Amino acid sequence: MRIRKIFPLFLLPICLGCFSVPDFDNVPEIEFQSISNALRVDEVTGGYKDSITVSLKFRDGDGDLGYDTWERDSLEKLGIKTNFLVTIWRKDKGKYVVYEPTQPIVDMFFRLSKDKPGPIEGVIHYRYENLHSFYRYPKDTVKFEIAIMDRAGHISNKVMTDSVIFRPI
């Protein structure tokens, strides 16, 4: 009877010892996972828009990815407007060229770890919305080059997405 009560206590350290803390670099690392496109109706204009979602796997050694709302306001005063670093490439005559949208891409993701500093990994999603009425290249093929920046200013590797076609109406 005593052995049955003591035996689980011996298993506890063994089980806890099986999980080791990952050793990731403090510079974030990302990997392209997927891209999808959905046709939506814009709530403001009533026009159609493409809503492209890019999913990225990430790893970071010190977990300092993303910002709280109050931090975002302070960063904008310093001129930092995004922690998603995005370049859009559009296909023009068979070759991809950099596309500069009429509005600059300004997008931040929220803090991913609110606990103590340490390694984190997971999936983060970036969304780009394209209003058809303001886009001069219908049925266009585009892809995205993306990197992320952590709170210490470390910039991850860049990844290129697969191509996606803006949907015709």
VENRA-V571093 format. One record per helix or strand of 3 or more residues. SS is the DSSP state (@ for helix, = for strand). FROM is the first residue (numbers start at 1). LEN is the number of residues. If there is no record, write none. Layout:
SS,FROM,LEN
SS,FROM,LEN
//
This chain:
@,2,16
=,29,13
=,48,13
@,69,9
=,84,9
=,95,5
=,120,12
@,132,3
=,141,9
//
